[in-house]
Amino acid sequence: MKTLLAAAAVMALAASMPAAAQQRPLSDPVVAAPNPEALFTSKDAKLNRNKQATLHIMKELLQCHQWNRAGEWLTDKYIQHNPVAKSGLAGVVYYFTQVAKQQPTPTCDKLTSPVVAVQAEGDYVTVSTVRTLPIPGTTTGETYTTTWFDMYRFVDGKADEHWDPMALGAGPGPSASASKPAAG
């Protein structure tokens, strides 16, 4: 009976703690590919065109903030399923340049985003990247890795629709800043 009462007390204490304080990463770290740009190719001409356009989006727009070039890779319609940016080319450019206040980098030679995988099928390309986040409830700067994704649907070689896992109140996603590969 004492054991049962002690277990109940521990459970009650745990239930009263913030959920974040109970969370610790249990998984292995997510690891980026050593040569991410090589993942953006395909022997199929249509898939290769879409993967190459995705590489330009990842590198020139999301990493180097060259939003003046967005019309090269995004349609005017560009349907956005991220709740913090409006749909349309003008809406997404406004978000990154005026809300996120991104400034273009002077050069943009090599993709530095920590890409894990790139899949392409039909008109869709999905990019999985490493996302490094602070461990909830810690104040020591400890982090863990998880996976972020961006998925695009293409029309005539330009992204016409986009999805990612962003949630309101979740803070900026990796593509909202020039994220660097996680150490390790």
N, CA, C and O atoms as a DFTB+ gen file, in Angstrom:
736 C
 N C O
     1  1       0.811      -1.186       0.000
     2  2       0.000       0.000       0.000
     3  2       0.860       1.258       0.000
     4  3       0.535       2.235      -0.674
     5  1       2.003       1.235       0.786
     6  2       2.889       2.386       0.817
     7  2       3.463       2.649      -0.576
     8  3       3.588       3.799      -0.997
     9  1       3.810       1.575      -1.285
    10  2       4.362       1.721      -2.630
    11  2       3.336       2.355      -3.549
    12  3       3.673       3.216      -4.363
    13  1       2.095       1.937      -3.426
    14  2       1.022       2.492      -4.241
    15  2       0.816       3.972      -3.936
    16  3       0.621       4.775      -4.848
    17  1       0.859       4.333      -2.655
    18  2       0.709       5.736      -2.279
    19  2       1.897       6.565      -2.766
    20  3       1.717       7.693      -3.225
    21  1       3.102       6.020      -2.670
    22  2       4.296       6.724      -3.139
    23  2       4.225       6.935      -4.648
    24  3       4.554       8.013      -5.141
    25  1       3.798       5.914      -5.379
    26  2       3.658       6.040      -6.838
    27  2       2.613       7.093      -7.181
    28  3       2.813       7.881      -8.105
    29  1       1.518       7.117      -6.460
    30  2       0.473       8.110      -6.695
    31  2       0.994       9.515      -6.412
    32  3       0.662      10.456      -7.133
    33  1       1.803       9.662      -5.374
    34  2       2.369      10.966      -5.034
    35  2       3.320      11.437      -6.126
    36  3       3.300      12.609      -6.501
    37  1       4.150      10.536      -6.638
    38  2       5.079      10.884      -7.723
    39  2       4.295      11.290      -8.960
    40  3       4.631      12.275      -9.617
    41  1       3.246      10.529      -9.281
    42  2       2.432      10.857     -10.446
    43  2       1.749      12.210     -10.266
    44  3       1.663      12.988     -11.217
    45  1       1.265      12.498      -9.067
    46  2       0.612      13.780      -8.796
    47  2       1.610      14.919      -8.933
    48  3       1.280      15.970      -9.483
    49  1       2.834      14.719      -8.437
    50  2       3.880      15.729      -8.548
    51  2       4.226      15.962     -10.013
    52  3       4.342      17.104     -10.459
    53  1       4.389      14.880     -10.751
    54  2       4.720      14.990     -12.172
    55  2       3.606      15.689     -12.928
    56  3       3.871      16.490     -13.824
    57  1       2.370      15.396     -12.581
    58  2       1.233      16.018     -13.253
    59  2       1.151      17.507     -12.951
    60  3       0.639      18.276     -13.764
    61  1       1.651      17.921     -11.791
    62  2       1.587      19.333     -11.428
    63  2       2.731      20.131     -12.051
    64  3       2.671      21.360     -12.089
    65  1       3.768      19.454     -12.539
    66  2       4.891      20.133     -13.171
    67  2       4.505      20.538     -14.585
    68  3       3.704      19.859     -15.228
    69  1       5.061      21.625     -15.070
    70  2       4.801      21.972     -16.467
    71  2       5.257      20.830     -17.370
    72  3       6.282      20.195     -17.124
    73  1       4.481      20.585     -18.414
    74  2       4.796      19.483     -19.328
    75  2       6.199      19.621     -19.901
    76  3       6.893      18.623     -20.095
    77  1       6.620      20.851     -20.172
    78  2       7.939      21.056     -20.758
    79  2       9.048      20.572     -19.840
    80  3      10.071      20.083     -20.319
    81  1       8.869      20.699     -18.527
    82  2       9.901      20.287     -17.584
    83  2      10.080      18.774     -17.568
    84  3      11.121      18.275     -17.140
    85  1       9.076      18.046     -18.031
    86  2       9.144      16.590     -18.045
    87  2       9.778      16.055     -19.326
    88  3      10.107      14.871     -19.400
    89  1       9.951      16.894     -20.321
    90  2      10.409      16.434     -21.620
    91  2      11.928      16.438     -21.714
    92  3      12.585      17.431     -21.401
    93  1      12.464      15.317     -22.147
    94  2      13.894      15.179     -22.434
    95  2      14.011      14.405     -23.732
    96  3      13.237      13.474     -23.954
    97  1      14.955      14.756     -24.598
    98  2      15.072      14.011     -25.852
    99  2      15.525      12.578     -25.600
   100  3      16.444      12.327     -24.821
   101  1      14.871      11.661     -26.266
   102  2      15.214      10.248     -26.143
   103  2      15.801       9.696     -27.433
   104  3      16.399       8.620     -27.433
   105  1      15.637      10.416     -28.517
   106  2      16.043       9.915     -29.826
   107  2      17.502      10.239     -30.139
   108  3      18.148      11.048     -29.473
   109  1      17.986       9.574     -31.176
   110  2      19.320       9.886     -31.691
   111  2      19.255      11.240     -32.407
   112  3      18.191      11.634     -32.883
   113  1      20.374      11.947     -32.485
   114  2      20.371      13.234     -33.185
   115  2      20.042      13.054     -34.669
   116  3      20.373      12.032     -35.270
   117  1      19.394      14.049     -35.242
   118  2      19.148      14.081     -36.682
   119  2      20.435      14.576     -37.327
   120  3      21.024      15.556     -36.870
   121  1      20.874      13.904     -38.386
   122  2      22.159      14.213     -39.016
   123  2      21.933      14.663     -40.460
   124  3      21.203      14.021     -41.216
   125  1      22.565      15.763     -40.826
   126  2      22.461      16.290     -42.186
   127  2      23.336      15.492     -43.146
   128  3      24.321      14.872     -42.743
   129  1      22.961      15.520     -44.410
   130  2      23.757      14.885     -45.465
   131  2      25.060      15.666     -45.642
   132  3      25.070      16.889     -45.497
   133  1      26.155      14.975     -45.952
   134  2      27.435      15.676     -46.093
   135  2      27.500      16.611     -47.312
   136  3      28.217      17.610     -47.281
   137  1      26.760      16.295     -48.377
   138  2      26.749      17.124     -49.582
   139  2      25.303      17.410     -49.962
   140  3      24.759      16.753     -50.849
   141  1      24.667      18.386     -49.299
   142  2      23.236      18.584     -49.510
   143  2      22.845      18.937     -50.937
   144  3      21.780      18.525     -51.399
   145  1      23.678      19.687     -51.644
   146  2      23.306      20.090     -52.998
   147  2      23.172      18.896     -53.931
   148  3      22.427      18.963     -54.909
   149  1      23.874      17.806     -53.651
   150  2      23.778      16.598     -54.487
   151  2      22.389      15.960     -54.396
   152  3      21.993      15.212     -55.290
   153  1      21.652      16.248     -53.327
   154  2      20.321      15.677     -53.147
   155  2      19.277      16.342     -54.043
   156  3      18.172      15.823     -54.197
   157  1      19.619      17.478     -54.630
   158  2      18.673      18.243     -55.444
   159  2      18.813      17.940     -56.938
   160  3      18.663      18.831     -57.775
   161  1      19.099      16.682     -57.265
   162  2      19.205      16.269     -58.661
   163  2      18.395      15.002     -58.881
   164  3      18.119      14.247     -57.949
   165  1      18.021      14.788     -60.135
   166  2      17.302      13.572     -60.519
   167  2      17.599      13.273     -61.978
   168  3      17.834      14.190     -62.765
   169  1      17.592      12.004     -62.346
   170  2      17.763      11.613     -63.747
   171  2      16.523      11.970     -64.559
   172  3      16.620      12.177     -65.769
   173  1      15.364      12.045     -63.917
   174  2      14.123      12.440     -64.572
   175  2      14.134      13.958     -64.777
   176  3      14.332      14.704     -63.818
   177  1      13.926      14.420     -65.997
   178  2      14.046      15.850     -66.325
   179  2      13.088      16.727     -65.519
   180  3      13.498      17.772     -65.012
   181  1      11.828      16.328     -65.391
   182  2      10.857      17.135     -64.657
   183  2      11.205      17.186     -63.170
   184  3      11.157      18.254     -62.559
   185  1      11.554      16.041     -62.587
   186  2      11.919      16.015     -61.170
   187  2      13.185      16.825     -60.928
   188  3      13.295      17.522     -59.920
   189  1      14.145      16.736     -61.855
   190  2      15.380      17.501     -61.718
   191  2      15.085      19.003     -61.768
   192  3      15.634      19.764     -60.971
   193  1      14.228      19.435     -62.692
   194  2      13.871      20.861     -62.787
   195  2      13.247      21.333     -61.474
   196  3      13.594      22.400     -60.968
   197  1      12.329      20.542     -60.925
   198  2      11.665      20.932     -59.674
   199  2      12.627      20.902     -58.492
   200  3      12.569      21.771     -57.621
   201  1      13.514      19.902     -58.459
   202  2      14.499      19.854     -57.377
   203  2      15.470      21.031     -57.462
   204  3      15.845      21.607     -56.440
   205  1      15.876      21.385     -58.681
   206  2      16.785      22.522     -58.850
   207  2      16.103      23.829     -58.438
   208  3      16.731      24.680     -57.808
   209  1      14.832      23.995     -58.786
   210  2      14.094      25.186     -58.349
   211  2      14.016      25.214     -56.820
   212  3      14.148      26.275     -56.209
   213  1      13.801      24.054     -56.207
   214  2      13.760      23.976     -54.742
   215  2      15.102      24.365     -54.145
   216  3      15.154      25.058     -53.128
   217  1      16.183      23.927     -54.767
   218  2      17.523      24.313     -54.300
   219  2      17.667      25.829     -54.335
   220  3      18.197      26.415     -53.392
   221  1      17.207      26.473     -55.398
   222  2      17.284      27.936     -55.485
   223  2      16.434      28.591     -54.387
   224  3      16.849      29.585     -53.790
   225  1      15.254      28.038     -54.124
   226  2      14.411      28.575     -53.051
   227  2      15.133      28.460     -51.716
   228  3      15.182      29.413     -50.939
   229  1      15.693      27.281     -51.460
   230  2      16.385      27.045     -50.191
   231  2      17.606      27.952     -50.044
   232  3      17.837      28.531     -48.982
   233  1      18.380      28.066     -51.116
   234  2      19.644      28.790     -51.036
   235  2      19.443      30.301     -51.191
   236  3      19.788      31.063     -50.287
   237  1      18.894      30.738     -52.317
   238  2      18.829      32.174     -52.579
   239  2      17.761      32.888     -51.746
   240  3      17.985      34.005     -51.278
   241  1      16.608      32.252     -51.561
   242  2      15.541      32.933     -50.825
   243  2      15.654      32.707     -49.325
   244  3      15.796      33.666     -48.566
   245  1      15.592      31.455     -48.885
   246  2      15.511      31.173     -47.449
   247  2      16.840      31.344     -46.721
   248  3      16.856      31.765     -45.564
   249  1      17.937      31.031     -47.367
   250  2      19.239      31.147     -46.711
   251  2      19.863      32.529     -46.904
   252  3      20.329      33.141     -45.943
   253  1      19.873      33.017     -48.135
   254  2      20.580      34.266     -48.445
   255  2      19.663      35.480     -48.513
   256  3      20.128      36.600     -48.721
   257  1      18.348      35.259     -48.337
   258  2      17.375      36.353     -48.233
   259  2      17.330      37.257     -49.452
   260  3      17.078      38.455     -49.322
   261  1      17.567      36.714     -50.614
   262  2      17.531      37.495     -51.855
   263  2      16.101      37.496     -52.402
   264  3      15.825      36.969     -53.480
   265  1      15.208      38.101     -51.628
   266  2      13.777      38.074     -51.942
   267  2      13.423      38.874     -53.182
   268  3      12.323      38.717     -53.712
   269  1      14.325      39.731     -53.663
   270  2      14.101      40.421     -54.931
   271  2      14.118      39.426     -56.100
   272  3      13.711      39.778     -57.207
   273  1      14.577      38.205     -55.871
   274  2      14.626      37.157     -56.906
   275  2      13.469      36.164     -56.768
   276  3      13.414      35.188     -57.517
   277  1      12.555      36.384     -55.840
   278  2      11.498      35.408     -55.559
   279  2      10.659      35.063     -56.785
   280  3      10.229      33.918     -56.927
   281  1      10.417      36.019     -57.668
   282  2       9.626      35.760     -58.871
   283  2      10.255      34.757     -59.820
   284  3       9.570      34.209     -60.684
   285  1      11.554      34.508     -59.672
   286  2      12.227      33.496     -60.502
   287  2      11.812      32.087     -60.091
   288  3      11.848      31.171     -60.912
   289  1      11.418      31.901     -58.827
   290  2      11.206      30.560     -58.287
   291  2       9.802      30.329     -57.725
   292  3       9.431      29.187     -57.458
   293  1       9.015      31.396     -57.540
   294  2       7.663      31.283     -56.996
   295  2       6.670      31.887     -57.985
   296  3       6.964      32.894     -58.628
   297  1       5.491      31.269     -58.107
   298  2       4.446      31.847     -58.959
   299  2       3.823      33.056     -58.260
   300  3       3.987      33.238     -57.054
   301  1       3.118      33.867     -59.017
   302  2       2.405      35.005     -58.422
   303  2       1.339      34.519     -57.450
   304  3       1.067      35.166     -56.439
   305  1       0.733      33.369     -57.765
   306  2      -0.342      32.804     -56.933
   307  2       0.194      32.235     -55.621
   308  3      -0.483      32.358     -54.601
   309  1       1.339      31.637     -55.597
   310  2       2.026      30.974     -54.478
   311  2       1.149      30.801     -53.233
   312  3       1.070      31.694     -52.388
   313  1       0.507      29.663     -53.135
   314  2      -0.381      29.355     -52.008
   315  2       0.463      28.963     -50.810
   316  3       1.270      28.036     -50.884
   317  1       0.275      29.666     -49.712
   318  2       1.090      29.480     -48.513
   319  2       0.263      28.795     -47.422
   320  3      -0.803      29.280     -47.043
   321  1       0.768      27.663     -46.922
   322  2       0.087      26.964     -45.824
   323  2       0.835      27.127     -44.501
   324  3       0.597      26.368     -43.561
   325  1       1.716      28.088     -44.422
   326  2       2.368      28.476     -43.180
   327  2       1.521      29.601     -42.606
   328  3       1.314      30.603     -43.292
   329  1       1.018      29.483     -41.369
   330  2       0.052      30.460     -40.857
   331  2       0.595      31.862     -40.589
   332  3      -0.186      32.763     -40.283
   333  1       1.894      32.072     -40.692
   334  2       2.420      33.398     -40.387
   335  2       2.702      34.248     -41.626
   336  3       3.067      35.417     -41.501
   337  1       2.536      33.672     -42.822
   338  2       2.783      34.437     -44.052
   339  2       1.570      34.326     -44.966
   340  3       0.929      33.277     -45.039
   341  1       1.261      35.411     -45.659
   342  2       0.138      35.423     -46.587
   343  2       0.488      34.660     -47.853
   344  3       1.658      34.510     -48.205
   345  1      -0.536      34.185     -48.523
   346  2      -0.355      33.584     -49.838
   347  2      -0.047      34.675     -50.856
   348  3      -0.241      35.864     -50.601
   349  1       0.435      34.241     -52.004
   350  2       0.799      35.156     -53.075
   351  2       2.256      35.539     -52.977
   352  3       2.819      35.625     -51.886
   353  1       2.855      35.767     -54.118
   354  2       4.262      36.172     -54.170
   355  2       4.494      37.423     -53.325
   356  3       5.438      37.477     -52.536
   357  1       3.641      38.418     -53.488
   358  2       3.807      39.664     -52.727
   359  2       3.679      39.424     -51.225
   360  3       4.413      40.028     -50.442
   361  1       2.758      38.552     -50.814
   362  2       2.548      38.274     -49.392
   363  2       3.743      37.614     -48.739
   364  3       4.125      37.983     -47.629
   365  1       4.342      36.640     -49.412
   366  2       5.483      35.946     -48.822
   367  2       6.723      36.844     -48.822
   368  3       7.505      36.829     -47.871
   369  1       6.898      37.622     -49.888
   370  2       8.026      38.561     -49.918
   371  2       7.862      39.594     -48.803
   372  3       8.834      39.924     -48.125
   373  1       6.661      40.102     -48.608
   374  2       6.395      41.063     -47.534
   375  2       6.753      40.451     -46.174
   376  3       7.403      41.100     -45.353
   377  1       6.333      39.210     -45.938
   378  2       6.623      38.582     -44.649
   379  2       8.127      38.540     -44.385
   380  3       8.585      38.972     -43.327
   381  1       8.891      38.024     -45.339
   382  2      10.325      37.846     -45.088
   383  2      11.100      39.164     -45.064
   384  3      12.074      39.290     -44.321
   385  1      10.682      40.150     -45.867
   386  2      11.433      41.408     -45.906
   387  2      10.962      42.433     -44.883
   388  3      11.777      43.189     -44.355
   389  1       9.659      42.475     -44.591
   390  2       9.126      43.508     -43.696
   391  2       8.838      43.006     -42.285
   392  3       9.082      43.722     -41.314
   393  1       8.324      41.791     -42.160
   394  2       8.009      41.247     -40.833
   395  2       9.250      40.595     -40.219
   396  3       9.650      40.936     -39.106
   397  1       9.858      39.653     -40.954
   398  2      11.059      38.974     -40.448
   399  2      12.309      39.842     -40.609
   400  3      13.361      39.530     -40.051
   401  1      12.194      40.923     -41.367
   402  2      13.280      41.906     -41.546
   403  2      14.572      41.275     -42.067
   404  3      15.666      41.647     -41.643
   405  1      14.439      40.329     -42.980
   406  2      15.631      39.689     -43.528
   407  2      16.344      40.631     -44.496
   408  3      15.717      41.314     -45.306
   409  1      17.651      40.647     -44.388
   410  2      18.498      41.441     -45.263
   411  2      19.289      40.487     -46.155
   412  3      19.817      39.487     -45.668
   413  1      19.379      40.779     -47.452
   414  2      20.114      39.874     -48.339
   415  2      21.600      39.823     -48.010
   416  3      22.209      40.813     -47.607
   417  1      22.157      38.635     -48.198
   418  2      23.598      38.476     -48.028
   419  2      24.273      38.864     -49.343
   420  3      23.666      38.726     -50.405
   421  1      25.513      39.346     -49.294
   422  2      26.170      39.795     -50.521
   423  2      26.489      38.651     -51.497
   424  3      26.471      38.852     -52.711
   425  1      26.773      37.481     -50.982
   426  2      27.066      36.336     -51.853
   427  2      26.230      35.139     -51.397
   428  3      25.768      35.067     -50.259
   429  1      26.059      34.217     -52.319
   430  2      25.246      33.042     -52.014
   431  2      25.767      31.863     -52.834
   432  3      25.117      31.408     -53.775
   433  1      26.934      31.384     -52.465
   434  2      27.604      30.376     -53.273
   435  2      27.186      28.946     -52.963
   436  3      26.990      28.147     -53.879
   437  1      27.047      28.616     -51.689
   438  2      26.866      27.221     -51.300
   439  2      25.720      27.099     -50.304
   440  3      25.586      27.923     -49.399
   441  1      24.901      26.076     -50.472
   442  2      23.825      25.804     -49.532
   443  2      24.417      25.368     -48.198
   444  3      25.200      24.419     -48.143
   445  1      24.045      26.057     -47.128
   446  2      24.556      25.692     -45.802
   447  2      23.476      25.104     -44.907
   448  3      23.773      24.655     -43.800
   449  1      22.227      25.097     -45.366
   450  2      21.152      24.510     -44.566
   451  2      21.432      23.032     -44.337
   452  3      21.891      22.345     -45.250
   453  1      21.165      22.531     -43.134
   454  2      21.445      21.127     -42.805
   455  2      20.365      20.194     -43.371
   456  3      19.451      19.783     -42.657
   457  1      20.484      19.872     -44.650
   458  2      19.500      19.052     -45.345
   459  2      19.732      17.577     -45.042
   460  3      20.855      17.080     -45.121
   461  1      18.657      16.893     -44.697
   462  2      18.706      15.455     -44.412
   463  2      18.345      14.663     -45.659
   464  3      19.028      13.701     -46.008
   465  1      17.261      15.069     -46.337
   466  2      16.776      14.320     -47.499
   467  2      15.941      15.226     -48.386
   468  3      15.375      16.220     -47.931
   469  1      15.875      14.858     -49.677
   470  2      15.031      15.545     -50.652
   471  2      14.293      14.467     -51.432
   472  3      14.912      13.586     -52.028
   473  1      12.965      14.544     -51.423
   474  2      12.160      13.589     -52.177
   475  2      11.352      14.355     -53.210
   476  3      10.851      15.446     -52.937
   477  1      11.229      13.774     -54.404
   478  2      10.431      14.382     -55.459
   479  2       9.567      13.315     -56.109
   480  3      10.018      12.205     -56.394
   481  1       8.311      13.684     -56.336
   482  2       7.352      12.789     -56.983
   483  2       6.345      13.667     -57.710
   484  3       5.731      14.542     -57.099
   485  1       6.173      13.447     -58.989
   486  2       5.224      14.250     -59.750
   487  2       5.573      15.717     -59.671
   488  3       6.683      16.109     -60.030
   489  1       4.634      16.545     -59.201
   490  2       4.841      17.988     -59.084
   491  2       5.331      18.419     -57.707
   492  3       5.426      19.617     -57.440
   493  1       5.646      17.465     -56.821
   494  2       5.972      17.776     -55.429
   495  2       7.441      17.507     -55.107
   496  3       8.029      16.526     -55.565
   497  1       8.017      18.407     -54.306
   498  2       9.359      18.213     -53.759
   499  2       9.274      18.495     -52.266
   500  3       8.736      19.521     -51.851
   501  1       9.810      17.576     -51.458
   502  2       9.851      17.742     -50.010
   503  2      11.302      17.731     -49.550
   504  3      12.079      16.850     -49.920
   505  1      11.651      18.715     -48.743
   506  2      12.994      18.823     -48.186
   507  2      12.882      18.660     -46.679
   508  3      12.123      19.374     -46.022
   509  1      13.642      17.715     -46.136
   510  2      13.720      17.514     -44.687
   511  2      15.040      18.092     -44.208
   512  3      16.092      17.806     -44.780
   513  1      14.988      18.908     -43.155
   514  2      16.197      19.525     -42.616
   515  2      16.295      19.293     -41.116
   516  3      15.306      18.982     -40.452
   517  1      17.492      19.449     -40.603
   518  2      17.739      19.360     -39.163
   519  2      17.215      20.640     -38.528
   520  3      17.465      21.738     -39.026
   521  1      16.498      20.493     -37.444
   522  2      16.059      21.647     -36.659
   523  2      16.606      21.464     -35.252
   524  3      16.327      20.459     -34.599
   525  1      17.380      22.427     -34.787
   526  2      17.959      22.390     -33.450
   527  2      17.162      23.324     -32.554
   528  3      17.000      24.506     -32.859
   529  1      16.665      22.785     -31.446
   530  2      15.809      23.538     -30.534
   531  2      16.309      23.414     -29.103
   532  3      16.978      22.438     -28.765
   533  1      15.992      24.392     -28.259
   534  2      16.351      24.265     -26.843
   535  2      15.486      23.200     -26.175
   536  3      14.317      23.025     -26.521
   537  1      16.071      22.498     -25.221
   538  2      15.302      21.519     -24.458
   539  2      14.362      22.298     -23.542
   540  3      14.816      23.136     -22.764
   541  1      13.057      22.032     -23.624
   542  2      12.102      22.777     -22.798
   543  2      12.409      22.646     -21.306
   544  3      12.758      21.569     -20.823
   545  1      12.274      23.746     -20.599
   546  2      12.444      23.735     -19.156
   547  2      13.883      23.832     -18.696
   548  3      14.137      23.816     -17.492
   549  1      14.843      23.932     -19.618
   550  2      16.238      24.062     -19.201
   551  2      16.679      25.506     -19.356
   552  3      16.150      26.245     -20.186
   553  1      17.634      25.890     -18.565
   554  2      18.190      27.240     -18.662
   555  2      19.679      27.188     -18.980
   556  3      20.363      28.209     -18.924
   557  1      20.181      26.005     -19.312
   558  2      21.613      25.827     -19.532
   559  2      22.007      25.892     -20.996
   560  3      23.179      25.714     -21.326
   561  1      21.056      26.140     -21.874
   562  2      21.375      26.205     -23.292
   563  2      21.422      24.852     -23.979
   564  3      21.851      24.756     -25.129
   565  1      20.986      23.802     -23.286
   566  2      20.980      22.472     -23.901
   567  2      20.003      22.454     -25.077
   568  3      18.939      23.072     -25.037
   569  1      20.397      21.731     -26.121
   570  2      19.550      21.631     -27.303
   571  2      19.371      20.172     -27.704
   572  3      20.063      19.277     -27.219
   573  1      18.433      19.971     -28.592
   574  2      18.218      18.667     -29.206
   575  2      17.886      18.904     -30.673
   576  3      17.593      20.030     -31.077
   577  1      17.934      17.844     -31.464
   578  2      17.599      17.981     -32.874
   579  2      16.311      17.229     -33.186
   580  3      15.995      16.203     -32.583
   581  1      15.595      17.772     -34.134
   582  2      14.402      17.140     -34.676
   583  2      14.385      17.462     -36.162
   584  3      15.364      17.988     -36.692
   585  1      13.298      17.157     -36.834
   586  2      13.247      17.361     -38.271
   587  2      12.189      18.393     -38.639
   588  3      11.077      18.375     -38.110
   589  1      12.542      19.277     -39.535
   590  2      11.640      20.250     -40.132
   591  2      11.423      19.812     -41.574
   592  3      12.279      19.136     -42.145
   593  1      10.317      20.176     -42.163
   594  2      10.150      19.901     -43.589
   595  2       9.529      21.100     -44.280
   596  3       8.771      21.864     -43.683
   597  1       9.867      21.245     -45.545
   598  2       9.203      22.170     -46.457
   599  2       8.793      21.343     -47.665
   600  3       9.606      20.604     -48.221
   601  1       7.531      21.465     -48.075
   602  2       7.053      20.745     -49.252
   603  2       6.486      21.767     -50.231
   604  3       5.749      22.678     -49.855
   605  1       6.854      21.588     -51.495
   606  2       6.422      22.495     -52.540
   607  2       5.719      21.718     -53.646
   608  3       6.086      20.585     -53.957
   609  1       4.693      22.349     -54.239
   610  2       4.063      21.830     -55.450
   611  2       4.440      22.795     -56.564
   612  3       4.324      24.011     -56.409
   613  1       4.894      22.243     -57.693
   614  2       5.407      23.061     -58.788
   615  2       4.463      23.098     -59.975
   616  3       3.779      22.122     -60.284
   617  1       4.444      24.255     -60.637
   618  2       3.748      24.454     -61.895
   619  2       4.752      25.117     -62.842
   620  3       5.237      26.216     -62.571
   621  1       5.053      24.454     -63.930
   622  2       5.986      24.997     -64.932
   623  2       7.305      25.454     -64.322
   624  3       7.822      26.511     -64.687
   625  1       7.852      24.674     -63.401
   626  2       9.169      24.949     -62.846
   627  2       9.221      25.964     -61.718
   628  3      10.305      26.297     -61.238
   629  1       8.054      26.467     -61.283
   630  2       8.025      27.412     -60.167
   631  2       7.151      26.849     -59.052
   632  3       6.162      26.164     -59.313
   633  1       7.522      27.142     -57.809
   634  2       6.720      26.707     -56.666
   635  2       5.400      27.474     -56.677
   636  3       5.382      28.703     -56.738
   637  1       4.292      26.723     -56.616
   638  2       2.960      27.314     -56.656
   639  2       2.223      27.120     -55.329
   640  3       1.193      27.747     -55.080
   641  1       2.775      26.228     -54.470
   642  2       2.132      25.947     -53.186
   643  2       3.201      25.430     -52.223
   644  3       4.146      24.753     -52.628
   645  1       3.032      25.762     -50.939
   646  2       4.037      25.404     -49.929
   647  2       3.370      24.957     -48.626
   648  3       2.353      25.508     -48.204
   649  1       3.978      23.938     -48.002
   650  2       3.556      23.455     -46.682
   651  2       4.784      23.335     -45.792
   652  3       5.878      23.035     -46.270
   653  1       4.601      23.570     -44.497
   654  2       5.599      23.252     -43.481
   655  2       4.859      23.060     -42.161
   656  3       3.656      23.315     -42.102
   657  1       5.529      22.623     -41.109
   658  2       4.819      22.338     -39.853
   659  2       4.659      23.529     -38.904
   660  3       4.356      23.330     -37.728
   661  1       4.854      24.747     -39.381
   662  2       4.766      25.920     -38.508
   663  2       3.405      25.980     -37.823
   664  3       2.371      25.700     -38.431
   665  1       3.429      26.346     -36.560
   666  2       2.210      26.548     -35.778
   667  2       2.258      27.945     -35.176
   668  3       3.337      28.452     -34.870
   669  1       1.112      28.565     -35.006
   670  2       1.062      29.882     -34.379
   671  2       1.637      29.802     -32.972
   672  3       1.352      28.862     -32.231
   673  1       2.447      30.789     -32.609
   674  2       3.042      30.827     -31.277
   675  2       4.244      29.922     -31.113
   676  3       4.800      29.833     -30.018
   677  1       4.664      29.241     -32.181
   678  2       5.769      28.293     -32.080
   679  2       7.132      28.934     -32.310
   680  3       8.153      28.250     -32.235
   681  1       7.165      30.224     -32.586
   682  2       8.436      30.877     -32.866
   683  2       8.825      30.660     -34.313
   684  3       8.154      29.914     -35.027
   685  1       9.899      31.298     -34.761
   686  2      10.272      31.201     -36.166
   687  2      10.742      29.797     -36.531
   688  3      11.383      29.108     -35.737
   689  1      10.418      29.408     -37.712
   690  2      10.919      28.140     -38.244
   691  2      12.319      28.318     -38.751
   692  3      12.804      29.447     -38.826
   693  1      12.984      27.250     -39.101
   694  2      14.363      27.369     -39.572
   695  2      14.497      28.212     -40.823
   696  3      15.536      28.837     -41.037
   697  1      13.464      28.241     -41.655
   698  2      13.587      29.014     -42.873
   699  2      13.362      30.504     -42.640
   700  3      13.543      31.296     -43.565
   701  1      12.978      30.903     -41.451
   702  2      12.790      32.325     -41.156
   703  2      14.120      33.003     -40.828
   704  3      14.172      34.224     -40.680
   705  1      15.171      32.238     -40.717
   706  2      16.481      32.805     -40.466
   707  2      17.508      31.969     -41.214
   708  3      17.215      30.857     -41.655
   709  1      18.679      32.495     -41.349
   710  2      19.735      31.744     -42.029
   711  2      20.302      30.736     -41.047
   712  3      21.335      30.986     -40.427
   713  1      19.642      29.611     -40.902
   714  2      20.093      28.608     -39.936
   715  2      21.372      27.939     -40.440
   716  3      21.548      27.712     -41.637
   717  1      22.218      27.643     -39.533
   718  2      23.487      26.968     -39.835
   719  2      23.368      25.508     -39.425
   720  3      22.571      25.178     -38.546
   721  1      24.150      24.628     -40.050
   722  2      24.089      23.225     -39.667
   723  2      24.385      23.033     -38.185
   724  3      25.208      23.739     -37.603
   725  1      23.703      22.071     -37.595
   726  2      23.941      21.760     -36.190
   727  2      25.323      21.156     -36.027
   728  3      25.772      20.385     -36.875
   729  1      25.987      21.497     -34.963
   730  2      27.305      20.913     -34.685
   731  2      27.148      19.458     -34.339
   732  3      26.150      19.048     -33.747
   733  1      28.123      18.694     -34.705
   734  2      28.041      17.324     -34.276
   735  2      28.250      16.411     -35.380
   736  3      28.214      15.195     -35.192
